[in-house]
């Protein structure tokens, strides 16, 4: 394992402290319990959005705390759900009285810990669960699909509604709509290495890829020989379109997300391939996002998310945002 | 059950889990995301380190401190589930009186019941509940027997059989559930760690 690390016990604390210093104009980092919150207090009457999850997906979620997006984020250990006291402390810190909406990715550990945090928090609160990964089927044999990159889109779009004084109920409703309108699938060329483990999470041949990989290096649909980008992108889009079934005249946001170890040069190539394929199918790409937003440590690979957009979603996507990892319009 | 019993069991369990950590890590990497063993090890370390802080406390207070430590120090599913387990045990009535075998069984049974409600998982879903629920049922049969040591041998056997039975199950809860058929053929790491914990504690009670 080659990583910038001093000792494993301090890995997260040192990284969070650095994050806090690097972005001290936007956020504060609290330790014990750990949470990232906006530098400026949540204005009265604004619903607070709190997300969180295991670390190792940076910039998700701490990088999305700031104007127009989250009010706080609770980072767990690498790939482990955060603990209820973090969510309770974050909620008490940011809630201005309008209530708290927890945005939770669909993993058992996250759901249980957020549930307990919500029970421990005495203020008004509600939750939405994201589950956009179309790679693993929703069937009687699963607890449902995994929550992955579309969580970023949910946080951005609901963040804008909250900034525009949307109520807790309205924020929840919009978040659920965005989640339902989004489909994601990823592919990995290499494994990630969890610092505490010291070795790669999975073995993969030089000429192989994991199709439908999860953001923790969990297996996906199948192991395949690597193929030209256009073939890979075509197969991913086929799975997403099967699931989302966008209408021909519908507007869409195309999100190419890097898993951490793939350069932007390749991500833009993936974007180009995806645009061409979607165009050939008569599917309109109206908005774009390309970059490393929901990563899996140093994994090489990418995920593609397609989000069907109505006017409400488009308006809140374009609205100003000012966070460590996403900034436009201000 | 006493505070010193809890501390000595935590130490024994820590030793056994450490000895088997490589195996559990591999199981989790096959069907999960590889964090389970680190969470369990971190939790045991935190509980063992509590010794000085809890050794002179009444049982209810000690259990509550363990629960809060586990809940805030582990994370993941294990933190929520084992935190719930200890929190429920701490809420048992009459902990200021002598906690005999019958009472200890009742506390463990109520703790496992609360874990089941928190995780919304049942037997047959390839999780730690495949081990814990049958063990809980057996303890319910045993709790009123004056000679409980033979029964604890059965508990050890049940835990092992149920742990092994997770190998051929499809997962419907936990991170392995996303894999469908691909999760088959591997023992659930949470079932394995739970079985090791039960095995260690039962053997220690039998031998004392």
Interface residues (C-beta under 8 A of the other chain):
Chain A: X33 X54 X76 X77 X78 X79 X80 X81 X82 X83 X84 X85 X86 X107 X108 X109 X112 X113 X115 X116 X133 X136 X137 X139 X140 X141 X142 X143 X145 X146 X194 X196 X197 X201 X202 X214 X216 X217 X218 X219
Chain B: X25 X29 X31 X32 X33 X34 X35 X38 X39 X42 X68 X71 X72 X73 X74 X75 X76 X77 X78 X79 X80 X81 X83 X84 X118 X119 X170 X171 X172 X173 X174 X175 X177 X178 X179 X180 X182
